[in-house]
Every structure is written in structure tokens, then in C-alpha cells.
Amino acid sequence: MAENRASAYGEGVPCWVDAQLPDLAAGKRFYGELFGWTFEGEPQGDAPGPDAPGDPEPPEGGAQGDPESSSPGGRPEYYGSSGWYGAGVGPGDVARGKAVAPGDTVWARLGGEPVAALARKTDGRMPTVWTVYFATPDAESLADRVWAAGGQVVTAPVPVARLGTTALVTDPEGAVFGLWQPDLHPGFGRRHENGTFAWAELYARDTEIVNDFYGGLFHDALFGPGAAPDFGRAAVHDVFVAEMPPHFLVHFQVAHCEAALGTVVRLGGRVQVPPFETSYGKVAVVIDNQGASFALLQR
């Protein structure tokens, strides 16, 4: 069943994920077969457009109100078959200072609902990686609190078309995560089911430091009344070599971990850490066919 997005994501709740990949077509083939995702409006993204119920019409003169950036019909150059967000703009594009071009980002859907985004990595020096975004009603305020608590602001909050406002930040140990203040894009349309986001685990060097940091930053989401967090913390050396930098690991739910591992390998990926048991389910860490790590979670 689709997520009730209007009330799903309080501050500190993981609400979106994206992957930065060198080859979008290869990424769509890999994740489409592994999780059953579809990618509509190709080569453009498939974010909501003005023809969708309740969506506003584009302003006269283009999205920016700049006739220089508009097509002859008065619509911005990135207005495509999917509508007003046709270029496939996503949180990670703007947060990474990326010049957005048509086809740079595609939204993955499951059962017609958005579950993730795949973005073309235009700078080979940047990592091939999955990033998790935490919801907030005020990205500016949360970025200030990250800084005050000992983290760093990699990219200051910036609007993403009319989807919302995004930023990239790090915790005191350098693990990168995103902030997402929603406007027309609340986040996941489905989660906590097979083929969708299920958990984010932070692997840290000093769990006391990060527990204090995130406990202060996202107290209500982690410890408040009725909290049901899908975000945990663990020591890097519990699963990886001690030299591994602190990082977030995005988990996608699967029905059968071993069967999914076979599909990963058949599609050109590899197993980084074989299945192991955790308090939140059976986990295996894998690497896709382009080098991005993520986890399979069986519950």
C-alpha cells in the first residue's frame, strides 16, 4: 500500500535516497531487475507535472520567470513529456552543485509510487554512492544545528525547483547525509516493503560521539513518544575493516536475502559482506555493477 506521505515524515526520519552513478542506463537495468523498479518518462525524469491532479501550472515565461531560458512556447527548456519537472531534477543534483541537464536524474517507482532516484555522476572525482536524506521542516535551521553540534555543512540549503529544499552535511566523524525540506515532493511514496527503502545504518568509529550527535539532532524521531526509528548506529569494525571511513549504508528490503544475492551477482554486482543477523533482520552488503554499496535486508 502506498505511504501516507502527508504525515509520514517528521524531522529526523529518512525520507529519500538517491544514487550517483556514472551510467544511468546501466543503473536502470540493474535496479529495475533487482527490485522491480520502473523508470518513466525516459530520458527525462518522472516527477509530478502540471497535468497531475492538484499540481500548479508553470508560470508564464518559464520556471524561473526568465524568457531567455524558455522555449518558444513560454515553458522552460527542461519542460518535457513528464511535465514541469521533466528534467528529472532531484535533491542530490542541486545539493552537489550539479548543473542539471535533461536526463540527469530518473525517479524509480514501484507500483507507480516514487521510491528512489538515480542520478548521472558528471564528475568522475565524486564517489559512486547511495545517499540518505532526513526530513526536516526547516533545512536552514537544521543545517545550523548540525554545524553547532560539530558537523559540517558541505552544501548550504538550496531550493530544488518546486520540489523542496536540500542540503548535504556531515556528522562529526565525516559521514555524509542529506537534509530534505519538502514542498511538492514529500519523499518516499512506498517504504518498508520488498523493493523499497527499509533501514539506514550509520557505521561510525566512535558510537558514543555519533549517538550524542544524532540523539540531540533527531531526538523525537529516535526517542520521542511513538518513535519507530529506521536508522541505527554501529561500529565500523563490527562489519567492515577498521580502515573503512564512517558512512551511511542504505538498506532495501527483499523477500529472500540469498536469492537477491544471486541476482546481484548475475547482474554484475558483487557481495561485499555475506549475510549476517542483526536486531532489525538479516543483512548482506553488496556493491552494484558500478561500485555503489548498499544492503539487502530480509525481515
Residue pairs with C-beta under 8 A, 6 or more apart in sequence:
1 190
2 111
2 112
2 113
2 189
2 190
3 113
3 188
3 189
3 190
3 191
5 186
5 187
5 188
5 189
6 186
8 15
8 186
8 187
8 188
9 15
9 135
9 182
9 186
9 187
10 135
10 220
10 221
11 134
11 135
11 136
11 137
11 142
11 218
11 220
11 221
12 134
12 135
12 136
12 214
12 217
12 218
12 219
12 220
12 221
12 222
12 231
13 134
13 135
13 221
13 230
14 132
14 133
14 134
14 135
14 197
14 200
14 230
14 231
15 133
15 134
15 135
15 180
15 182
15 186
15 187
15 188
16 91
16 116
16 117
16 132
16 133
16 178
16 180
16 185
16 187
16 188
17 116
17 117
17 130
17 131
17 132
17 133
17 197
17 250
18 90
18 91
18 92
18 105
18 116
18 117
18 118
18 119
18 130
18 131
18 133
19 27
19 31
19 116
19 117
19 118
19 119
19 128
19 129
19 130
19 131
19 288
19 292
20 92
20 96
20 119
20 121
20 126
20 127
20 128
20 129
20 131
20 292
21 27
21 118
21 119
21 120
21 121
21 128
21 288
21 290
21 292
22 120
22 121
22 124
22 128
22 290
23 120
23 290
24 103
24 106
24 118
24 119
24 120
26 289
26 290
27 118
27 288
27 290
28 37
28 39
28 106
28 118
29 267
30 267
30 268
30 269
30 288
30 289
30 290
31 37
31 108
31 116
31 118
31 288
32 38
32 39
32 108
33 263
33 267
34 260
34 263
34 264
34 267
35 108
35 110
35 115
35 195
35 196
35 252
36 110
36 195
37 108
37 109
37 110
37 115
37 116
37 195
38 108
38 109
38 110
39 46
39 106
39 107
39 108
39 109
39 118
40 46
40 82
40 107
40 109
41 80
41 81
41 82
41 86
41 88
41 106
42 103
42 106
43 102
43 103
43 106
44 80
44 81
44 82
44 86
44 87
44 88
44 102
44 103
44 106
45 82
45 85
45 86
45 87
45 88
45 89
45 90
45 103
45 105
45 106
45 107
45 117
46 82
46 88
46 106
46 107
46 109
47 82
47 83
47 85
47 86
47 88
47 89
47 90
47 107
47 114
47 163
47 185
48 55
48 83
48 85
48 184
48 185
49 55
49 82
49 83
49 84
49 85
49 86
50 56
50 57
50 58
50 83
50 84
51 83
52 83
55 83
55 84
55 184
56 162
58 75
58 76
58 79
58 84
59 65
60 74
61 67
61 70
61 74
62 69
62 70
62 71
62 74
62 75
62 76
62 79
63 69
63 76
63 78
63 79
63 84
63 161
63 162
64 76
67 74
69 76
69 77
70 76
70 77
71 77
71 79
75 84
77 102
78 85
78 86
78 87
78 89
78 100
78 102
79 86
80 86
80 87
80 102
82 88
84 161
84 162
85 161
85 162
85 163
86 102
87 100
87 101
87 102
87 103
87 104
87 105
88 100
88 102
88 103
88 104
88 105
88 106
88 107
88 117
89 100
89 104
89 105
89 160
89 161
89 163
90 105
90 107
90 117
90 119
90 160
90 163
91 117
91 133
91 160
91 163
91 164
91 166
91 178
91 180
92 98
92 105
92 117
92 119
92 131
92 166
92 178
93 100
93 104
93 105
93 119
93 160
94 100
94 158
94 159
94 160
94 166
95 154
95 155
95 158
95 160
95 166
95 167
95 168
95 178
96 126
96 155
96 168
97 155
98 104
98 119
98 122
99 122
103 120
104 119
104 120
104 122
105 117
105 118
105 119
105 120
106 117
106 118
107 114
107 116
107 117
108 114
108 115
108 116
108 117
108 118
109 115
109 189
110 190
110 195
110 196
111 190
112 189
113 188
113 189
113 190
114 185
114 188
114 189
115 188
115 189
115 190
115 191
115 195
115 196
115 197
116 197
121 128
128 290
128 291
128 292
129 292
129 293
130 248
130 250
130 292
130 293
130 294
131 168
131 176
131 177
131 178
131 248
131 250
132 177
132 178
132 200
132 248
132 250
133 166
133 177
133 178
133 179
133 180
133 187
134 177
134 178
134 179
134 180
134 218
134 231
135 180
135 181
135 182
135 187
136 142
136 179
136 180
136 181
137 181
138 181
139 157
139 165
139 166
139 167
139 179
139 180
139 181
140 157
142 167
142 179
142 217
143 153
143 156
143 157
143 167
143 169
143 179
145 217
146 152
146 153
146 169
146 170
146 171
146 179
146 217
147 153
149 172
149 213
149 216
149 217
150 171
150 172
150 213
151 169
151 170
151 171
151 172
151 213
152 169
152 170
152 174
153 167
153 168
153 169
154 167
154 168
154 169
154 170
154 176
155 166
155 167
155 168
156 167
157 165
157 166
157 167
157 179
157 181
158 165
158 166
158 167
159 165
160 166
162 183
162 184
163 182
163 183
163 184
163 185
164 180
164 181
164 182
164 183
164 184
164 185
165 180
165 181
165 183
166 178
166 179
166 180
166 181
167 178
167 179
168 176
168 177
168 178
168 179
169 176
169 177
169 178
169 179
170 176
170 177
171 177
171 202
171 204
171 210
171 213
171 214
171 246
172 209
172 210
172 213
173 204
173 205
173 206
173 209
173 210
173 246
174 245
174 246
175 202
175 203
175 204
175 210
175 245
175 246
175 247
175 248
176 247
176 248
177 248
180 187
188 196
188 197
190 196
191 197
191 198
191 230
192 198
192 230
192 253
193 253
194 253
194 254
194 255
195 252
195 253
195 254
196 252
196 253
197 230
197 250
197 251
197 252
197 253
198 230
198 251
198 252
198 253
198 281
198 297
198 299
199 230
199 231
199 232
199 251
199 280
199 281
199 295
199 297
200 230
200 231
200 232
200 248
200 249
200 250
200 251
201 231
201 232
201 233
201 234
201 248
201 249
201 251
201 295
202 210
202 214
202 231
202 232
202 233
202 234
202 246
202 247
202 248
202 249
203 234
203 235
203 236
203 238
203 239
203 240
203 244
203 246
203 247
203 248
203 249
204 210
204 233
204 234
204 235
204 236
204 246
205 235
205 236
205 246
207 233
207 234
207 235
210 233
210 246
211 233
214 222
214 231
214 233
215 222
215 223
218 231
220 227
221 227
221 229
221 231
222 229
222 231
232 279
232 280
236 242
236 244
236 245
236 246
239 273
239 276
239 285
240 273
249 285
249 293
249 294
249 295
250 294
250 295
251 283
251 294
251 295
251 296
251 297
252 294
252 295
252 296
252 297
253 297
253 298
253 299
254 260
254 296
254 297
254 298
255 298
256 298
257 275
257 282
257 283
257 284
257 296
257 297
257 298
258 275
260 284
260 296
261 271
261 275
261 284
261 286
261 296
264 270
264 271
264 286
264 288
264 296
265 271
267 288
267 289
268 288
268 289
269 286
269 287
269 288
269 289
270 286
270 287
271 284
271 285
271 286
271 287
272 285
272 286
272 287
272 293
273 283
273 284
273 285
274 284
275 282
275 283
275 284
275 298
276 282
276 283
276 284
277 283
280 297
280 299
281 297
281 298
281 299
282 297
282 298
282 299
283 295
283 296
283 297
283 298
284 295
284 296
285 293
285 294
285 295
286 293
286 294
286 295
286 296
287 293
288 294
